[in-house]
Amino acid sequence: MVSTNGRISGGYRIGIIGAGSSGTYLANLLLQQGHRVDLFERAPAPRAEGCGILVIRSGMEALQAGNPELCQKILKAGNPVKSFEFRNLRGEAFRSHAVEERNDLLPRILIHRKDILEALLETVPEDCLHLNARFESAMQSDRGVVARFQDGSQWEGDLLVGSDGIASKVREFVVPGVKPFYLGDIVWRGITRDRQFCKEGQFIVYTRGRGIYANFFDLGGDRTHWGFFIEAELDESEAGKPRPNNISLPLQELAKLPEDARNVIASTPPEQIACRYSYDLDCLPQLYRGRIVLVGDAAHAKSPTQALGMTSGWEDALRLSHHLATRADIDEAIANFQAERMPIVHEYQRESREMSLKIGRRRRRSAA
């Protein structure tokens, strides 16, 4: 573990808790600007797992604005979306449209999260990344911020950034007592080999009556990502848990999908399937306190209905780095970041939750 003392010329000492997509991109941007950055990850190895994701255009634009080379790597690793198709549970397409490719606009990308995280981690020097670093607490003083870790070590610097997800521990030192909002469903996701079901660049959505919803999309390399959702009451004994005790796919609900879609799911190796409850966050009253600031899901976790999660974290990283680069006073930079971003992310949160509840998810609040 690293204890950092002394300010470097022209930059700040910045610690980032959480080496996911938001924190790692922020580290890259701040390093480019000459700041001394320490990126802390609680896991023993960089987290490069996960399933597929749709990165919308504004997310690619946030990458292009901050690191064009990184943007090109991710473009090459993914597949541009070529079509969206909506089907009923009989497998009949009732709406579809092709996506126009334009040279003057960045495309929407279908990509494995693993490819994104590996590309991001390549931009961060090894001596910047600290693994097995379990954040425990923070203390502020006139000198800045001290972060303490489970192994007894500590870091001291000018700014601490919480990028540690919806279950953020850093958030307790900005807005304590925040509980995730349960959106009413359990989500299974997986990746499997597929040469027939999804065509190149295709995104398929099965709309549901009450209780079922699924999507499938092409990841390239004969890989298909799928997501399967069912509504479920949250048992008090599992409130706040990231995943149910029983993660088995519900065969009765799965049987409502057409046979070809079921076969894609059935062909998925168990180790390639993830299961989680679906949560978001209420809008926070602030994004920072003193010299501790939140970005990404730690600040504004959302329903996935509008594919804004990773995108909004990259936008946070871009704008925070911009304000730190253009303001001589760090406190002014953080205040300006909040003034700019908070209305935007609050609107993202409201729109995503409204859409999520509209398509059938129950209004149940977690006691997490």
DRENKOLSE-718476 format. One record per atom (N, C-alpha, C): x, y, z; residue in one letter. Coordinates in steps of 0.05 Angstrom, whole numbers, padded with zeros to 5 digits, always signed. Layout:
<pts>
XYZA/...
</pts>
This chain:
<pts>
+00017-00024+00000M/+00000+00000+00000M/+00017+00025+00000M/+00006+00047-00010V/+00022+00071-00014V/+00013+00093+00005V/+00031+00106+00017S/+00024+00131+00032S/+00038+00154+00017S/+00021+00172+00006T/+00031+00193-00011T/+00033+00219+00005T/+00056+00232+00005N/+00059+00257+00018N/+00071+00278+00000N/+00062+00302+00003G/+00074+00323-00014G/+00061+00327-00040G/+00056+00351-00048R/+00042+00357-00073R/+00063+00359-00096R/+00056+00347-00118I/+00074+00349-00141I/+00069+00374-00156I/+00089+00384-00170S/+00086+00409-00184S/+00065+00407-00206S/+00046+00425-00206G/+00026+00427-00227G/+00004+00406-00225G/+00003+00391-00203G/-00018+00371-00201G/-00026+00366-00173G/-00048+00350-00169Y/-00058+00343-00143Y/-00052+00314-00137Y/-00053+00307-00112R/-00051+00279-00103R/-00079+00269-00101R/-00086+00250-00119I/-00114+00241-00121I/-00115+00211-00117I/-00132+00202-00099G/-00137+00174-00095G/-00165+00167-00105G/-00167+00144-00119I/-00192+00135-00131I/-00198+00107-00119I/-00221+00104-00107I/-00229+00079-00095I/-00248+00065-00115I/-00238+00042-00126G/-00254+00027-00145G/-00242+00028-00173G/-00232+00005-00183A/-00219+00005-00209A/-00238-00008-00230A/-00263+00001-00230G/-00282-00006-00251G/-00278+00012-00275G/-00299+00013-00291S/-00296+00029-00316S/-00294+00059-00311S/-00309+00070-00291S/-00308+00098-00286S/-00282+00106-00273S/-00274+00091-00252G/-00250+00098-00237G/-00225+00096-00254G/-00224+00075-00271T/-00200+00070-00287T/-00197+00091-00309T/-00220+00098-00321Y/-00219+00119-00342Y/-00211+00146-00329Y/-00222+00152-00306L/-00214+00177-00292L/-00185+00177-00285L/-00174+00154-00276A/-00145+00153-00270A/-00129+00159-00295A/-00137+00148-00318N/-00122+00154-00343N/-00122+00183-00350N/-00146+00196-00347L/-00148+00224-00354L/-00131+00242-00336L/-00132+00235-00310L/-00117+00251-00290L/-00087+00247-00293L/-00078+00223-00300L/-00050+00219-00305L/-00040+00235-00329L/-00057+00236-00349Q/-00049+00252-00373Q/-00045+00281-00366Q/-00059+00291-00345Q/-00057+00319-00337Q/-00034+00324-00318Q/-00020+00303-00309G/+00003+00307-00292G/-00003+00304-00262G/-00027+00295-00255H/-00033+00291-00227H/-00020+00265-00217H/-00016+00263-00191R/-00006+00238-00178R/-00031+00222-00171R/-00035+00200-00183V/-00059+00184-00180V/-00053+00157-00168V/-00069+00149-00148D/-00068+00122-00137D/-00096+00110-00140D/-00098+00088-00154L/-00123+00074-00160L/-00124+00049-00142L/-00144+00048-00125F/-00146+00026-00106F/-00169+00007-00113F/-00163-00019-00113E/-00182-00039-00120E/-00183-00060-00098E/-00206-00067-00088R/-00208-00086-00066R/-00202-00114-00074R/-00206-00121-00099A/-00202-00148-00109A/-00172-00155-00111A/-00165-00180-00111P/-00136-00188-00113P/-00125-00186-00141P/-00143-00182-00161A/-00134-00179-00189A/-00153-00159-00202A/-00144-00145-00223P/-00162-00127-00237P/-00187-00141-00246P/-00210-00128-00242R/-00236-00140-00249R/-00242-00138-00278R/-00238-00159-00293A/-00243-00159-00322A/-00264-00179-00329A/-00282-00184-00310E/-00304-00203-00316E/-00329-00187-00325E/-00350-00201-00328G/-00375-00188-00336G/-00386-00199-00362G/-00410-00189-00369C/-00423-00199-00394C/-00422-00177-00415C/-00441-00178-00433G/-00441-00158-00454G/-00454-00132-00446G/-00449-00112-00463I/-00461-00085-00457I/-00464-00070-00483I/-00485-00054-00484L/-00489-00034-00505L/-00478-00008-00496L/-00458+00003-00510V/-00447+00029-00504V/-00460+00048-00524V/-00475+00067-00514I/-00489+00086-00532I/-00469+00107-00542I/-00478+00123-00561R/-00460+00142-00575R/-00448+00162-00555R/-00463+00172-00536S/-00451+00192-00518S/-00429+00180-00501S/-00430+00154-00496G/-00408+00141-00482G/-00383+00141-00499G/-00386+00134-00524M/-00363+00133-00542M/-00351+00162-00546M/-00369+00181-00546E/-00360+00209-00549E/-00344+00218-00524E/-00352+00208-00500A/-00337+00215-00476A/-00309+00203-00477A/-00306+00179-00489L/-00280+00167-00492L/-00264+00182-00513L/-00276+00188-00535Q/-00262+00202-00557Q/-00251+00229-00548Q/-00267+00243-00531A/-00258+00270-00522A/-00235+00268-00503A/-00233+00246-00488G/-00212+00244-00468G/-00187+00229-00477G/-00192+00208-00494N/-00170+00191-00502N/-00177+00178-00529N/-00172+00191-00551P/-00180+00180-00577P/-00168+00153-00583P/-00144+00147-00574E/-00132+00121-00579E/-00147+00099-00564E/-00155+00105-00539L/-00171+00086-00524L/-00198+00081-00538L/-00210+00102-00547C/-00235+00100-00561C/-00233+00082-00585C/-00212+00084-00600Q/-00208+00067-00624Q/-00204+00038-00616Q/-00190+00033-00594K/-00186+00005-00585K/-00213-00008-00579K/-00230+00007-00566I/-00256-00004-00558I/-00274-00007-00582I/-00272+00011-00601L/-00287+00008-00626L/-00279-00017-00641L/-00253-00023-00641K/-00243-00047-00655K/-00251-00073-00640K/-00253-00071-00613A/-00260-00095-00597A/-00290-00102-00598A/-00306-00082-00606G/-00335-00087-00606G/-00347-00088-00634G/-00373-00090-00634N/-00389-00091-00659N/-00408-00067-00660N/-00407-00051-00681P/-00428-00030-00683P/-00456-00042-00685P/-00475-00030-00673V/-00503-00039-00675V/-00513-00034-00703V/-00524-00055-00715K/-00534-00052-00743K/-00565-00053-00744K/-00577-00066-00723S/-00606-00066-00724S/-00617-00072-00696S/-00641-00061-00691F/-00657-00068-00667F/-00682-00082-00676F/-00689-00103-00662E/-00714-00118-00669E/-00729-00125-00644E/-00755-00119-00644F/-00773-00125-00621F/-00792-00147-00628F/-00793-00168-00611R/-00809-00191-00617R/-00828-00196-00593R/-00850-00209-00600N/-00868-00219-00578N/-00859-00246-00569N/-00874-00258-00550L/-00865-00283-00539L/-00871-00307-00557L/-00884-00302-00580R/-00886-00323-00600R/-00863-00322-00620R/-00845-00303-00616G/-00822-00300-00633G/-00827-00283-00658G/-00850-00270-00659E/-00858-00254-00682E/-00847-00225-00679E/-00833-00216-00699A/-00822-00189-00699A/-00845-00169-00705A/-00849-00150-00687F/-00870-00130-00692F/-00859-00102-00696F/-00833-00099-00691R/-00821-00073-00698R/-00791-00078-00701R/-00779-00066-00721S/-00750-00068-00726S/-00741-00044-00741S/-00716-00038-00737H/-00705-00016-00754H/-00674-00020-00756H/-00665-00014-00780A/-00636-00015-00785A/-00623+00011-00774A/-00598+00009-00766V/-00584+00032-00756V/-00566+00043-00778V/-00571+00068-00785E/-00555+00081-00806E/-00527+00086-00797E/-00508+00078-00812E/-00480+00083-00806E/-00471+00110-00819E/-00460+00127-00802R/-00451+00153-00812R/-00422+00158-00804R/-00407+00166-00823N/-00378+00170-00818N/-00373+00194-00799N/-00393+00212-00797D/-00388+00236-00780D/-00397+00231-00751D/-00408+00207-00745L/-00417+00201-00718L/-00404+00175-00708L/-00397+00174-00683L/-00388+00149-00671L/-00411+00130-00669L/-00407+00104-00673P/-00429+00085-00672P/-00435+00076-00643P/-00458+00065-00639R/-00465+00050-00615R/-00451+00023-00617R/-00440+00013-00595I/-00423-00010-00596I/-00435-00032-00578I/-00435-00057-00588L/-00441-00081-00572L/-00414-00094-00566L/-00408-00098-00540I/-00381-00106-00533I/-00382-00121-00506I/-00363-00139-00503H/-00359-00153-00477H/-00347-00133-00457H/-00358-00133-00433R/-00346-00115-00412R/-00317-00122-00407R/-00309-00147-00410K/-00281-00155-00406K/-00263-00139-00425K/-00272-00136-00450D/-00255-00122-00470D/-00252-00093-00462D/-00273-00081-00452I/-00272-00053-00443I/-00252-00050-00420I/-00256-00066-00400L/-00239-00063-00376L/-00210-00069-00381L/-00204-00088-00398E/-00177-00094-00405E/-00164-00070-00420E/-00179-00058-00438A/-00169-00035-00453A/-00164-00012-00434A/-00182-00007-00415L/-00178+00014-00396L/-00154+00009-00378L/-00151-00015-00368L/-00129-00021-00350L/-00102-00018-00363L/-00101-00022-00390E/-00076-00019-00404E/-00066+00010-00403E/-00084+00029-00397T/-00076+00057-00397T/-00065+00066-00369T/-00066+00048-00350V/-00058+00055-00323V/-00032+00041-00315V/-00011+00055-00308P/+00015+00042-00301P/+00011+00024-00277P/+00027+00003-00276E/+00025-00017-00254E/+00029-00004-00227E/+00047+00015-00225D/+00052+00027-00198D/+00030+00046-00189D/+00011+00051-00206C/-00012+00067-00199C/-00035+00051-00187C/-00036+00025-00194L/-00058+00007-00186L/-00050-00009-00161L/-00067-00007-00141H/-00062-00021-00116H/-00084-00041-00110H/-00077-00066-00111L/-00097-00088-00107L/-00100-00096-00078L/-00120-00112-00072N/-00126-00120-00045N/-00128-00096-00026N/-00138-00074-00036A/-00140-00050-00021A/-00169-00045-00013A/-00177-00055+00010R/-00205-00053+00019R/-00208-00028+00036R/-00222-00009+00024F/-00227+00017+00037F/-00244+00013+00062F/-00236+00027+00083E/-00250+00025+00108E/-00262+00051+00117E/-00247+00073+00116S/-00257+00099+00126S/-00240+00122+00114S/-00251+00146+00118A/-00238+00170+00109A/-00240+00191+00130A/-00220+00208+00131M/-00219+00230+00150M/-00209+00255+00135M/-00222+00278+00139Q/-00213+00302+00126Q/-00201+00321+00147Q/-00182+00337+00137S/-00170+00358+00153S/-00162+00381+00135S/-00149+00401+00146D/-00140+00424+00131D/-00119+00415+00110D/-00106+00393+00115R/-00085+00383+00097R/-00096+00367+00073R/-00122+00359+00075G/-00133+00343+00053G/-00149+00320+00064G/-00145+00296+00052V/-00161+00272+00059V/-00142+00249+00066V/-00149+00234+00086V/-00135+00209+00093V/-00155+00186+00089V/-00147+00166+00073A/-00163+00142+00069A/-00149+00119+00084A/-00165+00104+00099R/-00154+00081+00113R/-00165+00056+00101R/-00147+00035+00102F/-00154+00010+00089F/-00154-00013+00110F/-00167-00035+00103Q/-00171-00057+00121Q/-00145-00069+00132Q/-00124-00068+00116D/-00099-00079+00126D/-00083-00060+00144D/-00095-00037+00151G/-00081-00018+00169G/-00066+00004+00155G/-00062+00001+00129S/-00047+00022+00114S/-00066+00046+00109S/-00054+00068+00100Q/-00069+00091+00093Q/-00057+00107+00070Q/-00073+00124+00059W/-00065+00142+00037W/-00073+00170+00045W/-00056+00189+00038E/-00062+00217+00043E/-00059+00233+00018E/-00078+00251+00012G/-00076+00267-00012G/-00095+00290-00011G/-00099+00302-00035D/-00115+00327-00038D/-00144+00321-00044D/-00150+00298-00057L/-00177+00292-00065L/-00181+00261-00065L/-00203+00252-00054L/-00210+00224-00054L/-00236+00221-00071L/-00235+00203-00090V/-00257+00198-00108V/-00269+00170-00103V/-00295+00170-00098G/-00309+00144-00094G/-00320+00135-00120G/-00309+00113-00131S/-00318+00101-00155S/-00323+00072-00150S/-00335+00066-00127D/-00337+00038-00118D/-00365+00027-00119D/-00380+00037-00139G/-00405+00023-00146G/-00429+00029-00128G/-00451+00016-00134I/-00476+00021-00120I/-00474+00015-00090I/-00457-00003-00082A/-00454-00010-00054A/-00430+00006-00042A/-00425+00029-00052S/-00402+00046-00045S/-00399+00050-00014S/-00375+00045-00005K/-00368+00052+00023K/-00359+00081+00025K/-00348+00092+00003V/-00340+00120+00004V/-00364+00138+00006V/-00387+00130-00005R/-00411+00147-00005R/-00420+00153+00024R/-00414+00136+00043E/-00422+00141+00070E/-00409+00166+00081E/-00387+00175+00069F/-00373+00199+00078F/-00381+00224+00063F/-00400+00220+00045V/-00412+00243+00030V/-00441+00246+00036V/-00456+00224+00033V/-00485+00224+00040V/-00490+00197+00055V/-00489+00197+00081P/-00491+00172+00096P/-00520+00161+00096P/-00521+00134+00099G/-00547+00122+00103G/-00564+00117+00078G/-00551+00119+00054V/-00566+00115+00029V/-00572+00085+00025V/-00597+00078+00019K/-00604+00050+00014K/-00612+00047-00015K/-00603+00026-00028P/-00611+00021-00056P/-00641+00016-00058P/-00652+00024-00081F/-00680+00021-00087F/-00684-00005-00104F/-00699-00024-00094Y/-00704-00049-00109Y/-00724-00044-00131Y/-00715-00050-00156L/-00732-00045-00179L/-00752-00067-00185L/-00750-00089-00171G/-00771-00109-00173G/-00765-00133-00189G/-00741-00137-00198D/-00736-00161-00214D/-00708-00173-00209D/-00706-00198-00217I/-00681-00213-00216I/-00671-00215-00245I/-00645-00211-00249V/-00633-00210-00275V/-00613-00232-00278V/-00615-00248-00299W/-00594-00267-00307W/-00582-00257-00333W/-00556-00259-00334R/-00541-00251-00359R/-00521-00273-00365R/-00516-00276-00391G/-00496-00296-00399G/-00485-00291-00427G/-00463-00305-00433I/-00451-00303-00460I/-00446-00332-00469I/-00454-00337-00494T/-00451-00364-00504T/-00442-00363-00534T/-00432-00385-00544R/-00426-00388-00572R/-00451-00390-00588R/-00453-00375-00610D/-00477-00375-00626D/-00470-00365-00655D/-00477-00381-00674R/-00472-00374-00702R/-00497-00370-00718R/-00521-00374-00705Q/-00545-00373-00721Q/-00566-00353-00710Q/-00569-00352-00683F/-00591-00337-00672F/-00589-00307-00677F/-00566-00296-00669C/-00561-00267-00672C/-00544-00262-00697C/-00553-00245-00715K/-00537-00237-00738K/-00518-00215-00729K/-00499-00208-00747E/-00479-00188-00741E/-00491-00162-00733E/-00484-00152-00709G/-00493-00126-00701G/-00522-00125-00693G/-00535-00147-00689Q/-00564-00148-00683Q/-00570-00147-00653Q/-00590-00132-00646F/-00599-00129-00618F/-00629-00137-00619F/-00636-00159-00605I/-00663-00169-00604I/-00675-00166-00576I/-00699-00155-00575V/-00714-00152-00550V/-00740-00167-00551V/-00745-00183-00530Y/-00771-00197-00527Y/-00787-00180-00507Y/-00808-00168-00516T/-00825-00153-00498T/-00843-00173-00482T/-00851-00164-00459R/-00865-00182-00442R/-00892-00172-00433R/-00909-00192-00427G/-00932-00186-00410G/-00921-00185-00382G/-00937-00190-00363R/-00928-00188-00336R/-00908-00210-00330R/-00884-00203-00321G/-00866-00222-00310G/-00843-00233-00327G/-00841-00224-00352I/-00819-00235-00368I/-00808-00215-00387I/-00782-00216-00392Y/-00769-00198-00410Y/-00742-00210-00417Y/-00733-00207-00442A/-00707-00218-00449A/-00695-00202-00472A/-00668-00202-00473N/-00655-00190-00496N/-00631-00207-00504N/-00624-00204-00529F/-00601-00219-00540F/-00586-00200-00559F/-00560-00201-00558F/-00546-00185-00578F/-00519-00197-00585F/-00510-00190-00609D/-00485-00201-00621D/-00461-00187-00610D/-00441-00203-00601L/-00416-00192-00590L/-00393-00196-00610L/-00398-00209-00633G/-00377-00215-00651G/-00362-00241-00643G/-00347-00252-00661G/-00332-00276-00654G/-00350-00299-00647G/-00373-00301-00660D/-00393-00322-00655D/-00402-00322-00626D/-00404-00299-00613R/-00413-00297-00586R/-00439-00281-00584R/-00457-00291-00568T/-00482-00276-00563T/-00486-00271-00533T/-00493-00247-00527H/-00500-00240-00499H/-00530-00242-00496H/-00539-00252-00474W/-00568-00252-00468W/-00573-00242-00440W/-00597-00230-00436G/-00606-00222-00410G/-00635-00232-00406G/-00641-00242-00382F/-00668-00253-00377F/-00677-00242-00350F/-00701-00231-00349F/-00711-00216-00325F/-00738-00228-00316F/-00741-00233-00290I/-00768-00239-00280I/-00774-00221-00256I/-00799-00214-00253E/-00807-00199-00230E/-00808-00217-00205E/-00800-00206-00183A/-00799-00222-00158A/-00800-00204-00134A/-00816-00212-00114E/-00816-00198-00089E/-00789-00202-00075E/-00780-00182-00061L/-00754-00184-00047L/-00759-00194-00018L/-00751-00218-00013D/-00754-00229+00014D/-00738-00213+00034D/-00749-00208+00057E/-00735-00192+00078E/-00708-00203+00084E/-00705-00229+00084S/-00680-00242+00091S/-00658-00236+00070S/-00666-00228+00046E/-00647-00223+00024E/-00645-00193+00017E/-00659-00176+00032A/-00658-00147+00027A/-00630-00137+00027A/-00623-00123+00006G/-00596-00111+00003G/-00575-00129-00008G/-00581-00155-00010K/-00561-00173-00022K/-00559-00168-00052K/-00535-00171-00063P/-00533-00167-00092P/-00546-00188-00108P/-00548-00213-00098R/-00560-00235-00113R/-00576-00253-00095R/-00596-00267-00107P/-00612-00285-00091P/-00596-00309-00081P/-00606-00321-00060N/-00594-00346-00050N/-00597-00368-00071N/-00620-00369-00084N/-00625-00388-00106N/-00622-00374-00133N/-00600-00381-00147I/-00594-00367-00172I/-00601-00384-00196I/-00616-00406-00192S/-00623-00424-00214S/-00642-00409-00233S/-00639-00414-00258L/-00658-00402-00278L/-00685-00415-00274L/-00706-00398-00273P/-00733-00409-00268P/-00745-00421-00294P/-00746-00447-00295L/-00753-00461-00320L/-00782-00455-00329L/-00800-00451-00310Q/-00827-00445-00317Q/-00829-00418-00331Q/-00814-00399-00322E/-00814-00372-00335E/-00799-00373-00361E/-00777-00388-00361L/-00761-00391-00385L/-00777-00403-00408L/-00795-00421-00401A/-00811-00435-00421A/-00829-00416-00437A/-00833-00391-00427K/-00850-00372-00441K/-00836-00360-00466K/-00809-00364-00467L/-00794-00354-00490L/-00797-00375-00513L/-00794-00366-00538P/-00794-00385-00560P/-00770-00404-00558P/-00773-00427-00571E/-00753-00449-00568E/-00725-00440-00576E/-00723-00425-00598D/-00696-00418-00607D/-00682-00400-00587D/-00697-00382-00575A/-00686-00364-00554A/-00678-00380-00529A/-00695-00399-00521R/-00689-00416-00498R/-00664-00433-00503R/-00660-00442-00527N/-00637-00458-00534N/-00611-00442-00531N/-00611-00417-00538V/-00588-00400-00534V/-00580-00399-00505V/-00600-00394-00488I/-00595-00393-00459I/-00585-00420-00449I/-00598-00441-00458A/-00591-00468-00448A/-00563-00476-00456A/-00552-00465-00478S/-00526-00472-00487S/-00503-00458-00472S/-00510-00441-00453T/-00490-00425-00439T/-00477-00440-00417T/-00451-00442-00416P/-00437-00455-00394P/-00445-00441-00367P/-00450-00456-00346P/-00458-00444-00320P/-00439-00422-00311P/-00413-00425-00316E/-00394-00405-00306E/-00396-00379-00322E/-00411-00379-00344Q/-00414-00355-00360Q/-00441-00342-00354Q/-00455-00350-00332I/-00481-00339-00325I/-00478-00324-00298I/-00488-00299-00298A/-00489-00283-00274A/-00518-00277-00266A/-00523-00276-00241C/-00550-00271-00231C/-00549-00249-00209C/-00567-00229-00212R/-00567-00207-00192R/-00595-00196-00189R/-00600-00185-00165Y/-00624-00168-00162Y/-00619-00142-00177Y/-00640-00128-00184S/-00637-00103-00198S/-00644-00080-00179S/-00624-00063-00175Y/-00627-00039-00158Y/-00619-00014-00173Y/-00629+00009-00163D/-00617+00034-00170D/-00614+00051-00145D/-00608+00077-00148L/-00606+00095-00125L/-00626+00119-00129L/-00636+00128-00106D/-00650+00154-00107D/-00630+00176-00114D/-00639+00199-00123C/-00622+00221-00129C/-00609+00232-00104C/-00583+00234-00103L/-00569+00244-00080L/-00571+00274-00078L/-00572+00285-00054P/-00573+00314-00051P/-00546+00328-00057P/-00525+00313-00059Q/-00499+00325-00065Q/-00480+00302-00075Q/-00460+00310-00090L/-00441+00291-00101L/-00414+00293-00087L/-00410+00312-00069Y/-00385+00314-00055Y/-00389+00326-00027Y/-00370+00321-00010R/-00368+00334+00016R/-00339+00339+00021R/-00332+00365+00024G/-00304+00372+00028G/-00287+00363+00004G/-00268+00346+00009R/-00250+00336-00012R/-00256+00307-00020R/-00281+00298-00015I/-00289+00272-00024I/-00311+00275-00044I/-00308+00263-00068V/-00328+00266-00089V/-00335+00238-00100V/-00359+00235-00110L/-00369+00210-00120L/-00373+00212-00151L/-00367+00189-00164V/-00372+00187-00193V/-00384+00160-00199V/-00397+00158-00223G/-00407+00132-00232G/-00430+00122-00214G/-00431+00095-00212D/-00453+00083-00198D/-00453+00090-00168D/-00431+00097-00157A/-00430+00106-00129A/-00447+00131-00125A/-00449+00147-00145A/-00463+00172-00144A/-00492+00170-00155A/-00496+00153-00175H/-00522+00154-00189H/-00528+00128-00204H/-00526+00105-00190A/-00533+00080-00202A/-00561+00081-00213A/-00565+00069-00237K/-00590+00071-00251K/-00600+00044-00261K/-00626+00043-00266S/-00637+00020-00281S/-00623+00019-00308S/-00619-00006-00319P/-00605-00008-00345P/-00622-00002-00369P/-00647+00007-00365T/-00666+00009-00387T/-00656+00028-00410T/-00640+00047-00403Q/-00631+00066-00424Q/-00601+00065-00429Q/-00588+00044-00419A/-00560+00038-00424A/-00542+00062-00418A/-00547+00075-00395L/-00533+00099-00387L/-00512+00095-00365L/-00510+00071-00355G/-00493+00066-00332G/-00464+00072-00337G/-00451+00057-00355M/-00423+00061-00360M/-00418+00088-00374M/-00436+00096-00391T/-00434+00122-00405T/-00433+00145-00386T/-00451+00146-00367S/-00452+00168-00348S/-00427+00169-00330S/-00416+00145-00324G/-00391+00145-00308G/-00368+00156-00324G/-00366+00150-00350W/-00345+00162-00367W/-00349+00192-00370W/-00374+00200-00372E/-00379+00229-00373E/-00370+00243-00347E/-00376+00230-00324D/-00366+00241-00299D/-00336+00245-00299D/-00322+00224-00308A/-00293+00224-00308A/-00282+00247-00326A/-00294+00249-00349L/-00286+00270-00368L/-00290+00298-00356L/-00313+00303-00344R/-00319+00330-00334R/-00304+00336-00308R/-00300+00316-00291L/-00285+00321-00267L/-00256+00328-00274L/-00244+00313-00292S/-00217+00318-00301S/-00215+00346-00314S/-00236+00353-00329H/-00236+00380-00342H/-00236+00402-00321H/-00253+00400-00301H/-00254+00421-00280H/-00228+00422-00264H/-00216+00399-00258L/-00191+00399-00244L/-00168+00412-00260L/-00170+00409-00287A/-00150+00420-00304A/-00153+00450-00309A/-00177+00460-00306T/-00183+00488-00314T/-00187+00506-00290T/-00186+00496-00265R/-00190+00512-00241R/-00165+00510-00224R/-00154+00533-00216A/-00130+00533-00199A/-00137+00523-00171A/-00162+00527-00162D/-00171+00520-00136D/-00186+00494-00137D/-00177+00474-00122I/-00190+00447-00123I/-00218+00447-00113I/-00224+00464-00092D/-00251+00465-00081D/-00270+00477-00101D/-00261+00497-00116E/-00278+00508-00136E/-00283+00488-00159E/-00262+00473-00166A/-00265+00453-00187A/-00286+00432-00180A/-00286+00423-00155I/-00305+00402-00146I/-00333+00414-00146I/-00336+00438-00136A/-00362+00451-00135A/-00374+00455-00163A/-00357+00463-00182N/-00366+00467-00209N/-00373+00440-00222N/-00358+00419-00215F/-00365+00392-00226F/-00393+00385-00216F/-00399+00389-00191Q/-00426+00382-00181Q/-00447+00399-00194Q/-00442+00425-00196A/-00462+00442-00208A/-00469+00434-00237A/-00449+00424-00251E/-00453+00416-00279E/-00467+00388-00280E/-00457+00369-00265R/-00465+00342-00269R/-00490+00334-00254R/-00495+00345-00231M/-00517+00336-00215M/-00544+00338-00229M/-00551+00360-00242P/-00577+00361-00257P/-00578+00340-00279P/-00556+00335-00292I/-00555+00316-00314I/-00560+00287-00304I/-00544+00279-00284V/-00547+00252-00274V/-00574+00247-00260V/-00584+00268-00247H/-00611+00265-00235H/-00632+00260-00257H/-00630+00273-00279E/-00649+00268-00301E/-00645+00240-00312E/-00620+00231-00315Y/-00615+00204-00324Y/-00629+00184-00305Y/-00626+00189-00279Q/-00637+00170-00259Q/-00668+00170-00260Q/-00680+00194-00262R/-00709+00195-00262R/-00720+00181-00287R/-00708+00187-00310E/-00717+00175-00335E/-00714+00145-00335E/-00691+00135-00326S/-00686+00106-00326S/-00705+00092-00307S/-00710+00103-00283R/-00728+00090-00264R/-00757+00090-00275R/-00765+00113-00286E/-00792+00115-00297E/-00796+00094-00319E/-00777+00091-00336M/-00778+00071-00357M/-00779+00042-00346M/-00762+00038-00326S/-00761+00011-00313S/-00788+00004-00301S/-00800+00022-00286L/-00825+00016-00273L/-00848+00014-00293L/-00846+00029-00315K/-00867+00029-00335K/-00869+00002-00349K/-00847-00012-00353I/-00848-00038-00367I/-00853-00062-00349I/-00861-00056-00324G/-00871-00078-00308G/-00858-00083-00282G/-00836-00070-00276R/-00823-00076-00250R/-00838-00064-00227R/-00839-00078-00205R/-00855-00069-00182R/-00841-00048-00166R/-00857-00031-00153R/-00847-00010-00136R/-00842-00021-00108R/-00818-00033-00105R/-00812-00044-00079R/-00785-00032-00070R/-00785-00021-00046R/-00761-00009-00035R/-00746-00029-00018R/-00720-00031-00024S/-00703-00049-00008S/-00699-00038+00019S/-00695-00056+00038A/-00687-00048+00065A/-00657-00053+00068A/-00643-00050+00045A/-00614-00057+00045A/-00599-00041+00066A/
</pts>
